[in-house]
Structures are given as C-alpha cells and as structure tokens.
Amino acid sequence: MTESPGIDITVPHPARVYDYWLGGKDNYRADREAAAEAAKIFPKTAESARSCRAFLSRVVTYLTAEAGIRQFLDLGSGLPSAQNVHEVAQAIAPESRVVYVDHDPVVMLHARALLKSRPEGATGYIQADLRHPDAILLKAAETLDFSQPVAVMLLAVLHFVTDAQDPARIIREVMDALPSGSYLAIGHHTADIDPAVRAFAARLSELNPAFPSTLRSRQQVADLFAGLDLVEPGVVQISQWRTESDSGTGEAPLWGGVARKP
C-alpha cells in the first residue's frame, strides 16, 4: 500500500486492521502486526470480521428487498471490501442512494476511488467523526432526501464511542432527523458471547489509545434501539440474524439488530 500524505503509518488504525483480517491489501506493517497480535488473543478474529460483512449483506438485502428502503447512511463504513452497502442495495434496486462516512482519511481516499455507483443511483462520501452527527447530516443531505426513509448503518463501530460520549444521544440525533419508516441497523462488539474479547479489545486499545473499545451487553445494545420497533428476531448474535438463506456466516462476538422508526 502506498503511503498517503498526513497518515501516520506507525500506529495501527482500526479500519486498516479490519481490512487485513478480511484479506485486503490496504494496510501497513503496524496494522498487520496489531492484527496478528490480536488474533493470538482471540483466534476467531478473521472469522468474526467475515461474519460482520455477511451480516451487512443480509441487513442491506432485507432493507432493500423487503422493507423497500432506497437510501442508506453508513456511519463508520471502513475500507472498501466485498459486498459494500451500495453494491448490495443497487443489485436489487439500482436507484438506491448511499452515503459512506468514516473518520479515517485513508478510508475516504479509497472509497472515492473504488466505490462507484450505478448511474441510476448515487454514492456520497464524508470524512467525519460520527460523534458529531449534525455536521454529517448536513453534508449527507446533499445526496440523500431526508423527507424519505433512510436506513442508518452502525456496524462494528459503536464500541469506539465511550459511555461518556453517549452513543444513545448520537443515535437519537440522527434518527430524529429522519422520517417515519426509516431504519437503524447496529452490530456491536460484546464480551457476553466470548469473554476472551475483553483482553482482545484491551490490547487493541493499548496499541492505539485514540480508539478505546467499550464492550456492551445485550441489554445495553437493545437499549440503543429505544423508541424504535425491532425487526424479528430482535437483538441476537449477528451470525444468527436472518441466516436461513446464508449458511456461511461464521461466528462473531457481536450483538446485532435492525429496527424501524414508527
């Protein structure tokens, strides 16, 4: 991977570490070393990463094909990989519009270069911190129509939001800006499913203190859907969410769910 101006390649970044686990090439030595060290603590790391992508694909397929959603706001999108949100959505409904948001400039650099929309739809890209939703919503309105339903994707990112930064507030501010019929999808790391995740998350936090991990219980994740109507089967391990048509989901220590704004 070619070094980009202003990017500190000596410190592992979550998006690039995750890219390595998925078998990608958009990572540096520090990212690979951190990924390998974390995998020693939690050997199912790569399997978990793949399970997250499978969950994303199933969620977007459901939202597009069954719920009729045509607009997506992907917060903390990470580096481009297989089955990105707009690819899944536009394969079903080519007119779908997607805005990708990530804090890492490397992510946005690659997203703009690689994630091309079908001509019937649109994709937008915002480099921003999800802890400041007002700025994101203002910019996203250039691509999305907030008078029509939007699906908000928060997959494997909310653990980087501490309790003091109040993830429930962030979700509330975003969902309050959207009309009835909008959806929220969450995938959140937890130690409920495998206690080894605590040591795994702690070590990654040590390697990059700018991204401390806050693991949350099933109830805490369920509480993030307050005021919304959960879609069956509710908040479950992501590898168990609507898997009847997908047998290759793998295991993952994340709670996940999808809910509709009434």
C-alpha positions in Angstrom: 0.0 0.0 0.0 1.3 3.4 -1.0 1.7 5.9 1.9 -0.7 8.8 1.8 0.2 12.3 3.0 -0.7 13.1 6.6 -1.2 9.4 7.5 0.7 8.0 10.5 1.6 4.6 9.3 3.4 3.7 12.5 0.2 3.5 14.5 -2.4 0.8 13.7 -5.8 2.1 12.7 -9.0 0.0 13.2 -10.2 0.3 9.6 -6.9 -0.9 8.2 -6.5 -3.7 10.8 -10.0 -4.9 9.9 -9.1 -4.7 6.2 -6.2 -7.1 6.9 -8.5 -9.5 8.7 -10.7 -9.6 5.6 -7.7 -10.4 3.4 -7.4 -6.9 2.0 -4.2 -5.0 1.0 -5.0 -1.5 2.2 -2.9 -1.8 5.4 0.6 -1.1 6.7 3.1 -3.0 8.8 1.8 -1.6 12.1 -1.7 -2.7 11.1 -0.6 -6.2 10.2 1.4 -6.6 13.4 -1.6 -5.4 15.5 -3.9 -7.7 13.7 -1.6 -10.7 14.2 -1.2 -9.9 17.9 -4.9 -9.5 18.5 -5.6 -12.7 16.6 -3.4 -14.6 19.1 -5.6 -13.4 21.9 -8.9 -14.0 20.0 -8.2 -16.7 17.3 -11.6 -16.3 15.7 -10.8 -12.7 14.7 -10.8 -13.2 10.9 -13.9 -15.4 11.1 -15.6 -12.6 13.1 -14.7 -10.0 10.5 -16.1 -12.1 7.7 -19.3 -12.7 9.8 -19.7 -8.9 10.1 -19.6 -8.5 6.3 -22.1 -11.3 5.9 -24.4 -9.6 8.4 -24.1 -6.3 6.5 -25.1 -8.1 3.3 -28.1 -9.7 4.9 -29.2 -6.5 6.5 -29.0 -4.4 3.3 -30.7 -7.2 1.4 -33.6 -7.2 3.8 -33.9 -3.4 3.9 -33.8 -3.1 0.1 -35.8 -6.2 -0.9 -38.3 -6.5 1.9 -38.5 -3.1 3.6 -38.3 -1.1 0.4 -35.5 1.2 1.5 -33.7 3.1 -1.2 -31.4 5.3 0.9 -28.6 4.4 3.3 -26.3 6.3 5.6 -23.3 4.1 6.5 -21.6 5.5 9.6 -18.1 4.1 10.2 -18.1 2.4 6.9 -14.4 1.2 7.0 -12.3 0.4 3.9 -14.0 -0.9 0.8 -14.3 -4.6 0.7 -16.6 -7.2 -1.0 -20.3 -6.6 -0.8 -20.3 -2.9 0.1 -23.6 -1.3 1.0 -24.3 0.3 -2.4 -23.3 -2.8 -4.3 -25.8 -5.0 -2.3 -28.5 -2.4 -2.5 -28.1 -1.4 -6.1 -28.0 -5.1 -7.2 -31.6 -5.2 -6.0 -32.7 -1.6 -6.6 -30.3 0.3 -9.0 -31.7 3.7 -7.9 -30.5 3.3 -4.3 -28.5 6.1 -2.9 -25.8 5.6 -0.3 -23.6 7.9 1.8 -20.4 6.5 3.4 -19.0 8.2 6.4 -15.7 7.5 8.1 -13.2 9.3 10.3 -10.1 7.9 8.6 -8.8 9.9 5.5 -7.4 6.6 4.0 -10.9 5.2 4.0 -12.3 8.2 2.2 -9.4 8.2 -0.3 -10.1 4.6 -1.2 -13.9 4.9 -1.1 -13.9 7.7 -3.6 -11.6 5.8 -5.9 -13.2 2.4 -5.7 -16.9 2.7 -4.7 -18.7 3.8 -7.9 -22.4 4.0 -8.1 -24.6 2.7 -10.8 -25.8 5.5 -13.0 -29.4 5.2 -11.7 -28.3 5.7 -8.1 -25.7 7.7 -6.2 -23.0 7.4 -3.7 -21.5 10.1 -1.4 -18.5 10.2 0.8 -18.0 12.2 4.0 -14.9 12.3 6.2 -16.3 13.0 9.6 -16.5 11.8 13.2 -19.8 10.1 14.0 -19.7 11.7 17.4 -20.7 14.9 15.6 -23.9 13.9 13.8 -25.1 17.5 13.0 -22.2 18.0 10.5 -22.7 14.6 9.0 -26.5 15.1 8.5 -25.9 18.5 6.8 -23.4 17.0 4.3 -25.4 13.8 3.8 -28.4 15.9 2.7 -26.5 16.7 -0.5 -27.0 13.1 -1.6 -30.0 11.8 0.5 -33.5 13.1 0.7 -34.4 13.3 4.4 -38.1 13.6 3.6 -38.0 9.9 2.5 -36.9 6.9 4.7 -33.2 6.3 5.3 -31.5 3.2 6.8 -28.7 4.1 9.2 -25.9 1.6 9.4 -23.8 1.4 12.6 -21.9 -1.9 12.2 -18.8 -2.7 14.3 -18.2 1.0 15.1 -20.2 2.0 18.2 -17.7 0.3 20.5 -15.3 3.2 19.7 -17.9 5.5 21.3 -17.4 5.7 25.1 -20.3 5.9 27.6 -19.2 9.5 28.3 -19.6 10.3 24.6 -23.2 8.8 24.8 -23.9 6.6 21.8 -27.6 6.8 22.6 -27.5 10.6 22.1 -25.8 10.2 18.7 -28.4 7.7 17.6 -31.2 9.8 18.8 -29.9 12.9 17.0 -29.6 11.0 13.7 -32.9 9.2 13.9 -34.8 12.4 15.0 -33.7 14.0 11.7 -35.2 11.1 9.6 -38.9 10.4 8.8 -41.2 7.6 9.9 -40.3 4.4 8.1 -36.5 4.9 8.5 -34.4 2.1 9.9 -31.5 1.6 12.3 -29.0 -1.3 12.0 -26.5 -2.0 14.7 -23.7 -4.5 15.1 -21.9 -4.1 18.4 -18.9 -6.0 20.0 -19.5 -7.7 23.3 -17.8 -10.0 25.8 -21.1 -11.7 26.6 -20.6 -14.3 23.8 -16.9 -14.9 24.4 -15.1 -13.4 27.4 -11.7 -13.5 25.5 -12.9 -10.4 23.7 -12.2 -8.3 26.8 -8.4 -9.0 26.5 -8.6 -8.6 22.7 -10.3 -5.2 22.9 -8.0 -4.1 25.7 -4.9 -4.9 23.7 -6.1 -3.1 20.6 -6.9 -0.1 22.8 -3.3 -0.1 24.1 -1.9 -0.3 20.6 -3.9 2.8 19.6 -5.2 4.8 22.6 -7.1 7.1 20.3 -9.6 4.3 19.7 -10.5 2.8 23.1 -13.0 0.0 23.0 -16.2 -0.1 25.1 -17.8 -3.5 25.0 -21.6 -3.6 25.8 -24.0 -6.3 26.9 -27.0 -7.5 25.0 -29.3 -5.3 27.1 -27.1 -2.2 26.6 -27.3 -2.8 22.8 -31.0 -3.4 23.0 -31.4 0.0 24.8 -29.8 1.8 21.9 -32.9 0.9 19.9 -35.1 2.8 22.3 -38.3 4.3 20.7 -37.9 2.1 17.6 -39.7 -1.1 16.6 -37.3 -4.1 16.4 -37.5 -6.3 13.4 -37.6 -10.1 14.2 -35.6 -11.8 15.6 -34.7 -8.8 17.7 -31.2 -8.3 19.2 -29.2 -11.5 18.6 -25.7 -12.7 17.8 -25.1 -11.3 14.3 -24.4 -14.8 12.9 -28.0 -15.7 13.9 -29.7 -12.7 12.3 -31.9 -14.0 9.4 -29.4 -16.7 8.4 -31.9 -19.0 6.9 -30.6 -18.2 3.4 -26.9 -17.9 4.3 -25.1 -20.8 5.9 -21.6 -19.3 5.7 -22.0 -16.6 8.4 -19.3 -17.8 10.8 -19.3 -16.9 14.5 -18.8 -13.3 15.8 -18.8 -11.8 19.3 -21.3 -9.1 18.3 -24.9 -8.4 19.1 -26.9 -7.1 16.2 -30.4 -6.0 15.2 -32.5 -3.8 12.9 -35.4 -1.6 13.9 -37.9 0.7 12.2 -38.8 4.2 13.2 -42.6 4.3 13.8 
